[in-house]
Amino acid sequence: MNSFETDIGRAVLSRGFIAGVLLEILILFTAGFDSDLFRMTVPVLCTLPYSTAWLADYQTGFIKSYLPRTGVTSYILGKILSCGISGGGVELLGSWIYVCLKYDENMQWSPLLIFVSGMLWAVLAAVLAALSNSRYIAYGGAFVLYYVLVILHERYFQTLYCLHPYEWLAPEHTWIFGEWGVVFLITGLMLVLFCLYDVILRRCIEGV
């Protein structure tokens, strides 16, 4: 069984994905890309599709019948990749629909940065879900860490712009390699989270 195909189908066709896209469109029509409302809701909306999928499988016992047909590695990769892609997809699809409906030639937005930012916070939420075994921490934890980074930058480390989440969505400073410099940084962070997720889930699966 191809775990990734099954998981990505479940993620993209979920009520959480649809709700996230609709909320993103509403937020953008209300405030736009340059608003704090849009920026602060990124780590929330991206968690809706699939960040707690592991918990659902584990708590319902579904994993006991599903895991033998996929294998541990395939199962873990399917979960984390689908979580990241669907999380980034919520942000990208909602933003793209807004841009198409708004149709403003002067609008500044980066599809790539919005997508990878959504991926990062969705993956972080999945790691928190696996670590805490709590849906509430999964949905709220990513937002809390995002907000902490914003506060730390604005109050104490204003020159450390590379760790400011707003900068990852719409860079205001000069990055090495430009926009791709942001992508490389986010990709590196996601690789660390992937490794953490793998370690946590393997330990949990041993007890199933």
Backbone hydrogen bonds in HBPLUS format (Angstrom, degrees):
<---DONOR---> <-ACCEPTOR-->    atom                        ^
c    i                          cat <-CA-CA->   ^        H-A-AA   ^      H-
h    n   atom  resd res      DA  || num        DHA   H-A  angle D-A-AA Bond
n    s   type  num  typ     dist DA aas  dist angle  dist       angle   num
A0006-THR N   A0002-ASN O   3.29 MM   4  6.53 162.4  2.32 150.4 155.3     1
A0007-ASP N   A0003-SER O   2.88 MM   4  6.03 165.3  1.90 153.9 158.3     2
A0008-ILE N   A0004-PHE O   2.82 MM   4  5.93 169.2  1.83 159.1 161.8     3
A0009-GLY N   A0005-GLU O   3.14 MM   4  6.11 150.2  2.24 136.7 144.4     4
A0010-ARG N   A0006-THR O   3.04 MM   4  6.30 158.5  2.09 146.4 152.3     5
A0011-ALA N   A0007-ASP O   2.85 MM   4  6.07 152.5  1.93 149.0 157.2     6
A0012-VAL N   A0008-ILE O   2.99 MM   4  6.02 175.1  1.99 148.2 149.7     7
A0013-LEU N   A0009-GLY O   3.08 MM   4  5.93 152.1  2.16 143.3 150.7     8
A0014-SER N   A0011-ALA O   3.33 MM   3  5.28 162.5  2.36 103.4 107.0     9
A0018-ILE N   A0014-SER O   3.32 MM   4  6.67 167.6  2.33 149.8 151.8    10
A0019-ALA N   A0015-ARG O   2.84 MM   4  5.97 164.0  1.87 150.7 156.0    11
A0020-GLY N   A0016-GLY O   2.89 MM   4  5.94 154.8  1.95 141.0 148.3    12
A0021-VAL N   A0017-PHE O   3.02 MM   4  6.28 159.1  2.07 152.1 156.7    13
A0022-LEU N   A0018-ILE O   3.05 MM   4  6.27 168.7  2.06 154.2 157.0    14
A0023-LEU N   A0019-ALA O   2.92 MM   4  6.04 161.4  1.95 151.4 156.8    15
A0024-GLU N   A0020-GLY O   2.92 MM   4  6.04 151.0  2.01 142.7 151.0    16
A0025-ILE N   A0021-VAL O   3.02 MM   4  6.31 159.9  2.06 152.0 156.5    17
A0026-LEU N   A0022-LEU O   3.03 MM   4  6.27 161.9  2.06 147.5 152.6    18
A0027-ILE N   A0023-LEU O   2.87 MM   4  6.07 161.6  1.91 150.9 155.6    19
A0028-LEU N   A0024-GLU O   2.97 MM   4  6.15 162.3  2.00 151.2 155.8    20
A0029-PHE N   A0025-ILE O   2.97 MM   4  6.17 159.5  2.02 151.8 157.2    21
A0030-THR N   A0026-LEU O   2.96 MM   4  6.09 139.7  2.13 139.8 151.3    22
A0031-ALA N   A0027-ILE O   2.79 MM   4  5.96 157.6  1.84 153.4 159.0    23
A0032-GLY N   A0028-LEU O   2.78 MM   4  4.26 121.9  2.12 106.1 123.4    24
A0035-SER N   A0032-GLY O   3.43 MM   3  5.76 166.4  2.45 112.3 114.5    25
A0039-ARG N   A0035-SER O   3.28 MM   4  6.55 171.9  2.29 145.2 147.4    26
A0040-MET N   A0036-ASP O   2.77 MM   4  5.78 161.3  1.80 153.0 157.7    27
A0041-THR N   A0037-LEU O   3.20 MM   4  6.17 130.7  2.46 137.4 147.7    28
A0041-THR N   A0038-PHE O   3.30 MM   3  5.43 140.5  2.46  98.8 109.4    29
A0044-VAL N   A0041-THR O   3.05 MM   3  5.13 152.4  2.13 105.6 114.1    30
A0045-LEU N   A0041-THR O   2.98 MM   4  6.14 170.3  1.99 174.1 171.0    31
A0046-CYS N   A0042-VAL O   3.38 MM   4  6.22 166.1  2.40 150.2 153.9    32
A0047-THR N   A0044-VAL O   3.17 MM   3  5.62 152.8  2.25 109.7 117.7    33
A0048-LEU N   A0045-LEU O   3.22 MM   3  5.59 158.3  2.27 111.0 117.1    34
A0053-ALA N   A0050-TYR O   3.29 MM   3  5.18 166.4  2.31 108.9 108.9    35
A0056-ALA N   A0052-THR O   3.11 MM   4  6.48 155.1  2.18 152.0 159.0    36
A0057-ASP N   A0053-ALA O   3.07 MM   4  6.39 161.7  2.10 153.7 157.5    37
A0058-TYR N   A0054-TRP O   2.88 MM   4  6.05 161.2  1.92 153.7 159.6    38
A0059-GLN N   A0055-LEU O   2.78 MM   4  5.74 172.0  1.78 154.4 157.1    39
A0060-THR N   A0056-ALA O   3.20 MM   4  6.00 150.5  2.29 137.4 144.4    40
A0063-ILE N   A0057-ASP O   3.22 MM   6  5.09 159.5  2.27 126.8 122.8    41
A0064-LYS N   A0061-GLY O   3.19 MM   3  5.81 150.6  2.28 113.6 120.3    42
A0065-SER N   A0062-PHE O   3.19 MM   3  5.81 138.3  2.37 114.3 122.9    43
A0066-TYR N   A0062-PHE O   3.11 MM   4  6.24 147.3  2.23 148.2 157.9    44
A0067-LEU N   A0063-ILE O   2.87 MM   4  5.43 168.5  1.89 141.7 145.3    45
A0069-ARG N   A0066-TYR O   3.16 MM   3  5.69 144.7  2.29 113.6 123.1    46
A0070-THR N   A0067-LEU O   3.05 MM   3  5.33 156.2  2.11 111.8 119.1    47
A0071-GLY N   A0067-LEU O   2.95 MM   4  5.74 178.3  1.95 168.5 168.8    48
A0075-TYR N   A0071-GLY O   2.96 MM   4  6.00 153.6  2.03 146.8 155.0    49
A0076-ILE N   A0072-VAL O   2.97 MM   4  6.21 166.6  1.99 158.3 160.5    50
A0077-LEU N   A0073-THR O   2.97 MM   4  6.14 171.0  1.98 155.9 158.6    51
A0078-GLY N   A0074-SER O   2.93 MM   4  5.94 158.0  1.98 143.7 150.4    52
A0079-LYS N   A0075-TYR O   3.05 MM   4  6.27 156.7  2.10 147.4 153.3    53
A0080-ILE N   A0076-ILE O   3.04 MM   4  6.27 175.0  2.04 160.3 160.2    54
A0081-LEU N   A0077-LEU O   2.94 MM   4  5.83 164.1  1.97 149.9 155.1    55
A0082-SER N   A0078-GLY O   3.12 MM   4  5.89 155.6  2.18 134.8 142.2    56
A0083-CYS N   A0079-LYS O   2.98 MM   4  6.05 150.4  2.07 142.3 151.0    57
A0084-GLY N   A0080-ILE O   3.02 MM   4  6.18 163.2  2.04 144.5 148.4    58
A0085-ILE N   A0081-LEU O   2.90 MM   4  6.04 171.7  1.90 154.3 156.9    59
A0086-SER N   A0082-SER O   2.96 MM   4  5.84 161.6  2.00 141.1 147.1    60
A0087-GLY N   A0083-CYS O   2.95 MM   4  5.94 150.9  2.04 141.3 150.0    61
A0088-GLY N   A0084-GLY O   2.92 MM   4  6.10 164.3  1.94 151.3 155.3    62
A0089-GLY N   A0085-ILE O   2.76 MM   4  5.79 143.8  1.88 138.0 149.8    63
A0090-VAL N   A0086-SER O   2.95 MM   4  6.12 145.9  2.07 142.7 148.7    64
A0092-LEU N   A0088-GLY O   2.93 MM   4  6.13 164.7  1.95 152.6 157.6    65
A0093-LEU N   A0089-GLY O   2.78 MM   4  5.67 168.5  1.80 149.4 153.4    66
A0094-GLY N   A0090-VAL O   3.08 MM   4  5.97 162.5  2.12 142.6 148.2    67
A0095-SER N   A0091-GLU O   3.05 MM   4  6.03 155.3  2.12 138.9 146.2    68
A0096-TRP N   A0092-LEU O   2.82 MM   4  5.96 157.8  1.87 150.4 157.0    69
A0097-ILE N   A0093-LEU O   2.95 MM   4  6.10 164.7  1.98 152.4 156.0    70
A0098-TYR N   A0094-GLY O   3.10 MM   4  6.24 156.3  2.16 140.3 147.2    71
A0099-VAL N   A0095-SER O   2.91 MM   4  6.16 160.7  1.95 150.3 155.3    72
A0100-CYS N   A0096-TRP O   2.92 MM   4  6.16 159.3  1.96 150.2 155.7    73
A0101-LEU N   A0097-ILE O   2.94 MM   4  6.14 158.4  1.99 149.6 155.4    74
A0102-LYS N   A0098-TYR O   2.76 MM   4  5.83 157.2  1.81 153.3 160.5    75
A0103-TYR N   A0099-VAL O   2.82 MM   4  5.59 159.7  1.86 142.4 149.0    76
A0107-MET N   A0104-ASP O   3.07 MM   3  5.44 166.0  2.09 117.0 120.1    77
A0114-ILE N   A0110-SER O   3.02 MM   4  6.17 164.5  2.05 160.6 165.3    78
A0115-PHE N   A0111-PRO O   2.98 MM   4  6.07 155.0  2.04 144.2 151.2    79
A0116-VAL N   A0112-LEU O   2.99 MM   4  6.25 171.6  2.00 157.6 158.8    80
A0117-SER N   A0113-LEU O   2.94 MM   4  5.89 152.3  2.02 142.2 150.2    81
A0118-GLY N   A0114-ILE O   3.07 MM   4  6.17 158.5  2.12 141.0 146.7    82
A0119-MET N   A0115-PHE O   2.97 MM   4  6.27 153.7  2.04 146.8 154.7    83
A0120-LEU N   A0116-VAL O   2.98 MM   4  6.18 162.2  2.01 146.6 150.2    84
A0121-TRP N   A0117-SER O   3.21 MM   4  6.50 169.5  2.22 158.0 157.9    85
A0122-ALA N   A0118-GLY O   3.05 MM   4  6.09 150.5  2.14 145.8 154.3    86
A0123-VAL N   A0119-MET O   2.92 MM   4  6.09 161.8  1.95 156.6 161.2    87
A0124-LEU N   A0120-LEU O   2.94 MM   4  6.18 157.1  1.99 148.5 155.5    88
A0125-ALA N   A0121-TRP O   3.04 MM   4  6.12 153.6  2.11 136.3 142.9    89
A0126-ALA N   A0122-ALA O   3.01 MM   4  6.34 147.8  2.12 142.5 151.4    90
A0127-VAL N   A0123-VAL O   2.98 MM   4  6.31 153.9  2.05 150.7 157.3    91
A0128-LEU N   A0124-LEU O   2.97 MM   4  6.26 160.2  2.01 150.9 156.2    92
A0129-ALA N   A0125-ALA O   2.87 MM   4  6.08 148.4  1.97 143.4 152.6    93
A0130-ALA N   A0126-ALA O   2.99 MM   4  6.24 159.6  2.04 147.9 152.4    94
A0131-LEU N   A0127-VAL O   2.88 MM   4  6.04 153.6  1.95 148.2 156.3    95
A0132-SER N   A0128-LEU O   2.89 MM   4  5.86 158.4  1.94 146.0 151.0    96
A0133-ASN N   A0129-ALA O   2.76 MM   4  5.28 139.3  1.93 138.0 147.8    97
A0138-ALA N   A0134-SER O   3.23 MM   4  6.39 149.2  2.33 136.0 144.5    98
A0139-TYR N   A0135-ARG O   2.94 MM   4  6.23 164.9  1.96 157.5 159.4    99
A0140-GLY N   A0136-TYR O   2.88 MM   4  5.90 157.0  1.93 145.5 152.9   100
A0141-GLY N   A0137-ILE O   2.61 MM   4  4.88 143.4  1.74 129.2 139.4   101
A0144-VAL N   A0140-GLY O   3.00 MM   4  6.24 156.9  2.05 151.7 158.5   102
A0145-LEU N   A0141-GLY O   3.02 MM   4  6.27 166.9  2.04 156.3 158.4   103
A0146-TYR N   A0142-ALA O   2.96 MM   4  6.09 154.9  2.03 145.3 152.9   104
A0147-TYR N   A0143-PHE O   2.85 MM   4  6.05 161.4  1.89 151.6 156.3   105
A0148-VAL N   A0144-VAL O   2.89 MM   4  6.12 152.9  1.96 148.2 156.0   106
A0149-LEU N   A0145-LEU O   3.05 MM   4  6.28 157.3  2.10 146.3 151.2   107
A0150-VAL N   A0146-TYR O   3.07 MM   4  6.39 152.9  2.14 146.0 153.8   108
A0151-ILE N   A0147-TYR O   2.93 MM   4  6.19 164.1  1.95 153.3 156.8   109
A0152-LEU N   A0148-VAL O   2.85 MM   4  6.02 164.9  1.88 153.0 157.6   110
A0153-HIS N   A0149-LEU O   3.03 MM   4  6.12 158.7  2.08 143.5 149.0   111
A0154-GLU N   A0150-VAL O   2.96 MM   4  6.15 170.4  1.97 153.6 156.4   112
A0155-ARG N   A0151-ILE O   2.93 MM   4  5.90 151.1  2.02 150.7 157.1   113
A0156-TYR N   A0152-LEU O   2.90 MM   4  5.34 151.2  1.98 133.5 142.6   114
A0157-PHE N   A0152-LEU O   2.87 MM   5  6.07 153.5  1.94 149.5 154.5   115
A0160-LEU N   A0157-PHE O   3.07 MM   3  5.40 149.9  2.16 108.1 117.1   116
A0163-LEU N   A0160-LEU O   3.38 MM   3  6.22 166.5  2.40 120.2 123.2   117
A0164-HIS N   A0161-TYR O   3.09 MM   3  5.19 161.9  2.12 115.0 114.7   118
A0167-GLU N   A0164-HIS O   2.89 MM   3  5.40 131.5  2.13 114.9 127.5   119
A0168-TRP N   A0165-PRO O   3.09 MM   3  5.18 134.6  2.30  98.1 110.3   120
A0169-LEU N   A0166-TYR O   3.13 MM   3  5.39 143.4  2.27 102.7 112.7   121
A0170-ALA N   A0166-TYR O   3.14 MM   4  6.42 162.3  2.17 155.6 160.1   122
A0178-GLY N   A0175-TRP O   2.95 MM   3  4.76 152.9  2.03 121.2 118.4   123
A0181-GLY N   A0178-GLY O   2.98 MM   3  5.41 143.0  2.12 108.1 118.7   124
A0182-VAL N   A0179-GLU O   3.10 MM   3  5.46 128.7  2.38 104.5 116.1   125
A0183-VAL N   A0179-GLU O   3.24 MM   4  6.65 156.1  2.30 143.4 150.2   126
A0184-PHE N   A0180-TRP O   2.84 MM   4  6.07 158.2  1.89 149.6 154.5   127
A0185-LEU N   A0181-GLY O   3.15 MM   4  6.33 155.8  2.21 140.7 146.7   128
A0186-ILE N   A0182-VAL O   2.97 MM   4  6.24 170.0  1.98 158.0 160.0   129
A0187-THR N   A0183-VAL O   2.84 MM   4  5.95 157.5  1.89 149.8 156.8   130
A0188-GLY N   A0184-PHE O   2.98 MM   4  6.15 155.1  2.05 144.0 150.2   131
A0189-LEU N   A0185-LEU O   3.07 MM   4  6.40 158.2  2.11 150.9 156.3   132
A0190-MET N   A0186-ILE O   2.91 MM   4  6.16 154.6  1.97 148.5 155.9   133
A0191-LEU N   A0187-THR O   2.95 MM   4  6.21 149.8  2.04 148.2 155.9   134
A0192-VAL N   A0188-GLY O   3.24 MM   4  6.57 153.1  2.32 145.4 151.5   135
A0193-LEU N   A0189-LEU O   3.08 MM   4  6.41 156.8  2.14 145.9 152.4   136
A0194-PHE N   A0190-MET O   2.74 MM   4  6.00 150.6  1.83 150.1 158.7   137
A0195-CYS N   A0191-LEU O   3.09 MM   4  6.34 157.9  2.14 145.5 149.9   138
A0196-LEU N   A0192-VAL O   3.06 MM   4  6.40 158.8  2.11 148.4 154.1   139
A0197-TYR N   A0193-LEU O   2.87 MM   4  6.04 162.3  1.90 151.7 156.6   140
A0198-ASP N   A0194-PHE O   2.94 MM   4  6.16 156.8  1.99 148.9 155.2   141
A0199-VAL N   A0195-CYS O   3.03 MM   4  6.30 163.0  2.06 151.7 155.4   142
A0200-ILE N   A0196-LEU O   2.95 MM   4  6.14 168.4  1.97 156.0 159.2   143
A0201-LEU N   A0197-TYR O   2.93 MM   4  6.02 170.7  1.93 152.9 155.8   144
A0202-ARG N   A0198-ASP O   3.03 MM   4  6.07 158.0  2.08 146.3 152.5   145
A0203-ARG N   A0199-VAL O   3.21 MM   4  6.39 153.7  2.28 143.8 150.1   146
A0204-CYS N   A0200-ILE O   3.06 MM   4  6.35 153.8  2.13 146.5 154.2   147
A0205-ILE N   A0201-LEU O   2.76 MM   4  5.92 160.5  1.80 153.7 159.1   148
A0206-GLU N   A0202-ARG O   3.12 MM   4  6.23 143.1  2.26 137.4 145.7   149
A0207-GLY N   A0204-CYS O   3.11 MM   3  5.61 145.3  2.23 108.5 117.6   150
A0208-VAL N   A0205-ILE O   2.96 MM   3  5.10 163.5  1.99 109.6 115.0   151
